[in-house]
Structures are given as C-alpha cells and as structure tokens.
C-alpha cells in the first residue's frame, strides 16, 4: 500500500519503500506481489471508510524493487473508480510491471499472464473474495463484467474454468488470492474453498493476501497454499511481522518453500528481521501451518 507516508516519501525517492528488502526481491527469477491501493491521480473516492491511492510514481517504485507482476484483484484497487483502475493498469504496464486480476472487462480481468522461466511456462491468475469489508463495503460490486472494468471475483466455478482453459498452455499455474477475514490468522471457509478449487483444477501454488496478518501453509493434494503473508510495504497500525515467500518450482510443481522474515517499521517501510525476530516469525508460520495439514 504505497499511500500515506510511503506515498509522500517515494515522490522524491522512488526506491525508498522497498530499499531494505529489494536485494531479496531481485534475487528471484520472477517476483510477484499485491498492489493494495488505487494507483494514479484521477477519480473520486468510493463511498467506503478507507480509501487508498498511491501516486503515479509508485509504479516506478515497484519496478525498481524488482516486481514483475502485481495483482490488482483486491478490495482497494478500485477505491477511486473504474477510470482510475484503468489508469493504474496503464501506469504499471508502462513501468514494466504486469498487472493481473483486473481489466477493462471480465475477459481481461480473468486473462492469465505468462512467463517463460528456465524452459518452463508459468501462468499467473489472480482473484479477490472480500464480499463485505470489515466496515461494510461490498467489494463484489467491483466485479468485472463483459462490458465494464473491474476485478476477477473468486468464484470457485470460475476459477476452475479459468485454470482448465489455461492448463494446456502452461507447465505451472500460480494463483494469487485476496481473501479471508482481516486480522484473523485462520483462513476463512470461502478462502479455503477458493484455494482448494484452484488446486483441484490444476494450480500448483496459491499465494494469499488480505488478512493483514501471517497465516499458515497447507500442503493440499498435489499443490501448496500459502494463505497469507501479512502486510509488507504498508503504513498501518497492526502486526508488523511479515515475510517474503520463496518458491522453487520444477516441472512437477513446488519443489521447495522458504521464507525471508521481515518487520514493518514506523511509516510502513519493511526491513529484514533480526535473528530473534526471524525465529519468532518462522515459528509462527510453522505453528499456524500445523492446523492446516490435510495429508
């Protein structure tokens, strides 16, 4: 969420929001994340309690940090309306960062993004399921239609159809899922249903966000679900513990997972965790994961 203090700081220092973690982000063959705000300088705020908008320069900040793909399928991407969403898509594309999970219509919002990595074709899809925010706004009203801009809604049947359609074109499928209950460490029933539907349909890895706290990892059938990584570059009162997920994949799926623990500092900038902090964060992820094992 590159608004508030981070949004001010990056106007004069594009690298600032991710300066202390960018070396880790840039190590990956491909780096993905969630853009938890509108992005640009047009539109009017939606009738909801919290609206976030990053300045246009934030697109460059994401590119400098090493992000290749960011999801816009979340409950803040349309905080300033459909035209602002389309502006965000343009700004990101112009900066070399590919947005997913949103578009000018439903076909665009559900379209996969492909990446060729070491001889493998990876397909990325993204969805949101936040039917009612904690303060009452119904994000489902932002669902893209055949004729209107919007987001890819996480309907399990549609997730199944999308993955079935893309499977012949990809060796590996990664799904980003914005779902769950805010500030709750356990995944919600709709969150689990959407994640399981993705794996059942053929996805190899599901990466979750929205809860603002760390959640556990589930090894489900032939896939892996990381339900929530907490906040990251995010100025907010709440849990400062977070982590960068590393996933090694081969033709058979997820071969290995690891986490680089981080802590969000005052003002929203993440830094790498100290050894003691890292130990506590990793233990929390492990403990939360023990309740999710299905095999």
C-alpha positions as CSV (number, residue, x, y, z in Angstrom):
1,X,0.0,0.0,0.0
2,X,2.1,2.9,-1.3
3,X,-0.1,5.6,0.1
4,X,0.2,7.7,3.2
5,X,3.8,8.3,4.4
6,X,5.3,5.9,1.8
7,X,3.4,7.7,-1.0
8,X,4.9,11.0,0.1
9,X,8.4,9.6,0.5
10,X,8.6,7.9,-2.9
11,X,7.8,11.2,-4.6
12,X,11.4,12.2,-4.0
13,X,13.0,8.8,-3.6
14,X,11.4,6.1,-5.8
15,X,13.4,3.3,-4.2
16,X,12.5,4.2,-0.6
17,X,9.5,1.9,0.1
18,X,11.4,-1.3,-0.6
19,X,15.0,-0.1,-0.2
20,X,15.9,-2.5,2.7
21,X,14.3,-5.6,1.1
22,X,14.8,-5.0,-2.7
23,X,18.0,-7.1,-2.8
24,X,16.0,-10.1,-1.7
25,X,13.2,-9.4,-4.1
26,X,15.5,-9.0,-7.1
27,X,17.1,-12.5,-6.5
28,X,14.1,-14.3,-7.9
29,X,13.6,-15.3,-11.5
30,X,10.2,-13.7,-11.2
31,X,8.8,-11.6,-8.3
32,X,5.0,-11.1,-7.7
33,X,3.0,-9.1,-5.2
34,X,-0.3,-7.5,-4.4
35,X,-0.8,-3.7,-5.0
36,X,-3.2,-2.8,-2.2
37,X,-4.5,0.6,-3.4
38,X,-5.5,2.6,-6.4
39,X,-2.7,4.0,-8.4
40,X,-2.7,7.3,-10.2
41,X,-4.2,10.8,-9.9
42,X,-7.7,10.6,-11.3
43,X,-11.1,9.6,-10.0
44,X,-13.1,10.2,-6.8
45,X,-13.0,8.2,-3.6
46,X,-15.6,5.4,-3.2
47,X,-18.2,5.6,-0.5
48,X,-16.3,3.5,2.0
49,X,-14.5,4.0,5.2
50,X,-10.9,3.6,3.9
51,X,-9.7,4.5,0.5
52,X,-6.0,4.3,-0.6
53,X,-4.3,5.8,-3.6
54,X,-0.7,5.6,-4.5
55,X,0.8,8.4,-6.6
56,X,1.7,7.6,-10.3
57,X,5.4,7.4,-9.3
58,X,4.6,4.2,-7.3
59,X,4.6,2.2,-10.4
60,X,8.3,3.0,-10.9
61,X,8.9,2.1,-7.2
62,X,7.6,-1.3,-7.8
63,X,9.7,-1.8,-10.9
64,X,12.9,-0.6,-9.1
65,X,12.2,-3.1,-6.3
66,X,12.1,-5.9,-8.8
67,X,8.4,-6.7,-9.1
68,X,7.5,-8.3,-12.4
69,X,3.8,-9.0,-11.7
70,X,1.3,-7.4,-9.2
71,X,-2.2,-8.3,-8.5
72,X,-5.0,-5.7,-8.6
73,X,-7.7,-8.2,-7.5
74,X,-8.2,-6.7,-4.1
75,X,-10.6,-4.5,-2.1
76,X,-8.7,-1.2,-2.7
77,X,-7.8,-1.3,-6.4
78,X,-11.0,0.5,-7.4
79,X,-11.1,2.9,-4.4
80,X,-11.1,5.8,-6.9
81,X,-13.3,4.2,-9.6
82,X,-13.1,2.3,-12.8
83,X,-11.2,5.0,-14.8
84,X,-8.6,5.1,-12.0
85,X,-8.3,1.3,-12.3
86,X,-7.6,1.6,-16.0
87,X,-5.0,4.3,-15.3
88,X,-3.3,2.0,-12.8
89,X,-3.1,-0.7,-15.4
90,X,-1.5,1.7,-17.9
91,X,1.0,3.1,-15.4
92,X,2.1,-0.4,-14.3
93,X,2.5,-1.6,-17.9
94,X,4.4,1.4,-18.8
95,X,6.8,0.8,-15.9
96,X,7.4,-2.8,-17.0
97,X,5.2,-4.3,-14.2
98,X,2.4,-6.6,-15.4
99,X,-1.0,-6.2,-13.6
100,X,-3.3,-9.2,-13.2
101,X,-6.7,-9.8,-11.8
102,X,-8.3,-6.7,-13.2
103,X,-9.1,-5.2,-16.5
104,X,-11.3,-3.3,-18.9
105,X,-13.8,-6.2,-18.8
106,X,-14.2,-9.7,-17.4
107,X,-12.1,-11.3,-20.2
108,X,-9.2,-9.0,-19.4
109,X,-9.6,-9.4,-15.6
110,X,-9.5,-13.2,-15.9
111,X,-6.8,-13.4,-18.5
112,X,-3.6,-15.2,-17.4
113,X,-0.2,-13.7,-17.6
114,X,2.6,-16.0,-18.8
115,X,6.3,-16.1,-18.1
116,X,9.0,-18.3,-19.6
117,X,11.5,-19.3,-16.9
118,X,14.3,-21.9,-17.5
119,X,12.3,-23.7,-20.1
120,X,9.0,-23.8,-18.2
121,X,5.9,-21.8,-19.0
122,X,4.3,-20.3,-15.9
123,X,0.8,-18.9,-15.9
124,X,-0.4,-16.4,-13.3
125,X,-4.1,-15.7,-12.3
126,X,-5.5,-13.6,-9.5
127,X,-8.8,-13.3,-7.7
128,X,-10.5,-11.4,-4.9
129,X,-13.1,-12.6,-2.5
130,X,-13.9,-9.9,0.1
131,X,-17.7,-9.7,-0.2
132,X,-18.1,-7.4,2.7
133,X,-15.2,-5.4,4.2
134,X,-15.0,-5.2,8.0
135,X,-16.8,-1.8,7.8
136,X,-19.4,-2.8,5.4
137,X,-18.4,-2.1,1.8
138,X,-19.3,-4.8,-0.7
139,X,-16.3,-5.4,-2.9
140,X,-18.3,-7.8,-5.1
141,X,-19.8,-4.8,-6.8
142,X,-16.4,-4.2,-8.4
143,X,-16.6,-7.5,-10.3
144,X,-15.7,-7.0,-14.0
145,X,-18.5,-7.7,-16.5
146,X,-18.5,-8.3,-20.2
147,X,-18.7,-4.5,-20.7
148,X,-17.4,-2.8,-17.6
149,X,-14.0,-2.6,-15.9
150,X,-13.4,-4.4,-12.7
151,X,-11.8,-7.3,-10.8
152,X,-11.7,-11.1,-11.1
153,X,-14.1,-12.4,-8.5
154,X,-13.0,-15.6,-6.7
155,X,-16.0,-17.8,-7.6
156,X,-14.7,-21.4,-7.3
157,X,-16.5,-22.5,-10.5
158,X,-15.0,-19.6,-12.5
159,X,-11.5,-20.3,-11.0
160,X,-11.9,-23.9,-12.2
161,X,-12.9,-22.8,-15.7
162,X,-10.0,-20.4,-15.9
163,X,-7.5,-22.9,-14.8
164,X,-8.9,-25.6,-17.1
165,X,-8.7,-23.2,-20.0
166,X,-5.1,-22.2,-19.3
167,X,-3.7,-25.7,-18.4
168,X,-2.8,-26.8,-22.0
169,X,-0.7,-23.6,-22.4
170,X,1.3,-23.8,-19.1
171,X,3.6,-26.1,-17.3
172,X,2.9,-24.5,-13.9
173,X,0.0,-22.4,-12.7
174,X,0.2,-19.9,-9.8
175,X,-2.9,-18.3,-8.4
176,X,-2.9,-15.1,-6.2
177,X,-6.0,-15.0,-3.9
178,X,-7.1,-11.9,-1.9
179,X,-9.5,-13.4,0.6
180,X,-10.1,-14.1,4.3
181,X,-11.0,-12.2,7.4
182,X,-9.0,-9.2,8.4
183,X,-6.7,-9.7,11.4
184,X,-7.7,-13.4,11.7
185,X,-4.8,-15.9,11.5
186,X,-7.0,-18.8,10.4
187,X,-8.2,-18.9,6.7
188,X,-11.9,-18.3,6.2
189,X,-14.2,-21.0,4.7
190,X,-14.6,-19.1,1.4
191,X,-10.8,-18.6,1.3
192,X,-10.2,-22.3,1.8
193,X,-12.9,-23.2,-0.8
194,X,-11.4,-20.9,-3.5
195,X,-7.8,-22.1,-2.8
196,X,-8.8,-25.8,-2.8
197,X,-10.8,-25.2,-6.1
198,X,-7.6,-23.8,-7.7
199,X,-5.5,-26.8,-6.7
200,X,-8.2,-29.2,-7.6
201,X,-8.4,-27.7,-11.1
202,X,-4.6,-28.0,-11.6
203,X,-2.9,-25.0,-9.9
204,X,0.4,-25.7,-8.4
205,X,0.7,-22.8,-5.9
206,X,-1.8,-20.4,-4.3
207,X,-0.4,-17.3,-2.6
208,X,-2.9,-15.4,-0.4
209,X,-3.2,-11.9,1.0
210,X,-5.8,-9.6,2.6
211,X,-5.9,-10.6,6.3
212,X,-3.1,-8.2,7.4
213,X,-1.6,-10.9,9.5
214,X,0.5,-14.0,8.8
215,X,-1.4,-17.2,8.0
216,X,-0.3,-20.8,7.6
217,X,0.7,-23.0,4.7
218,X,-1.3,-26.0,3.6
219,X,0.0,-28.9,1.5
220,X,-3.2,-29.8,-0.3
221,X,-3.2,-32.8,-2.7
222,X,-0.5,-32.0,-5.3
223,X,-0.4,-28.3,-4.6
224,X,0.7,-25.8,-1.9
225,X,-1.4,-23.0,-0.4
226,X,0.3,-20.1,1.4
227,X,-2.8,-18.5,2.9
228,X,-1.4,-15.1,4.0
229,X,1.9,-13.3,4.2
230,X,0.7,-10.3,6.3
231,X,1.4,-6.7,5.2
232,X,4.6,-5.6,3.6
233,X,5.2,-2.0,2.5
234,X,2.2,-0.8,4.4
235,X,1.7,2.0,6.9
236,X,-1.0,0.7,9.3
237,X,-1.5,0.1,13.0
238,X,-1.2,-3.7,13.5
239,X,1.1,-6.7,13.2
240,X,4.5,-5.6,11.9
241,X,5.6,-9.2,11.2
242,X,5.8,-10.3,7.6
243,X,7.9,-12.4,5.2
244,X,9.0,-12.8,1.6
245,X,8.0,-16.1,0.2
246,X,10.5,-18.0,-1.9
247,X,9.1,-20.9,-4.1
248,X,11.3,-23.2,-6.1
249,X,9.3,-24.9,-8.9
250,X,10.1,-27.6,-11.4
251,X,8.0,-29.5,-14.0
252,X,6.3,-31.4,-11.2
253,X,5.2,-28.4,-9.2
254,X,6.5,-26.8,-6.0
255,X,9.8,-28.4,-5.0
256,X,10.7,-26.2,-2.0
257,X,9.5,-23.3,0.0
258,X,11.3,-20.8,2.2
259,X,10.6,-17.5,3.9
260,X,12.7,-14.4,4.5
261,X,11.2,-12.8,7.6
262,X,10.8,-9.1,7.7
263,X,9.4,-6.4,10.0
264,X,7.5,-3.3,9.0
265,X,8.9,-0.2,10.5
266,X,7.2,3.0,11.6
267,X,6.0,4.7,8.4
268,X,5.5,1.4,6.5
269,X,8.9,0.5,5.2
270,X,9.8,-3.2,5.6
271,X,13.3,-4.2,6.8
272,X,14.9,-7.7,7.1
273,X,14.2,-9.2,10.5
274,X,16.9,-9.7,13.2
275,X,17.8,-13.3,14.0
276,X,15.5,-13.2,17.1
277,X,12.6,-11.7,15.1
278,X,13.1,-14.1,12.3
279,X,13.0,-17.1,14.6
280,X,9.7,-15.9,16.1
281,X,8.2,-15.2,12.6
282,X,9.2,-18.6,11.3
283,X,7.8,-20.3,14.4
284,X,4.5,-18.5,14.0
285,X,4.2,-19.7,10.4
286,X,5.0,-23.2,11.4
287,X,2.5,-23.2,14.2
288,X,-0.3,-21.8,12.0
289,X,0.5,-24.4,9.4
290,X,0.2,-27.4,11.8
291,X,-3.6,-26.7,11.9
292,X,-3.9,-26.9,8.1
293,X,-2.3,-30.2,7.1
294,X,-4.7,-32.2,5.0
295,X,-2.4,-35.1,4.3
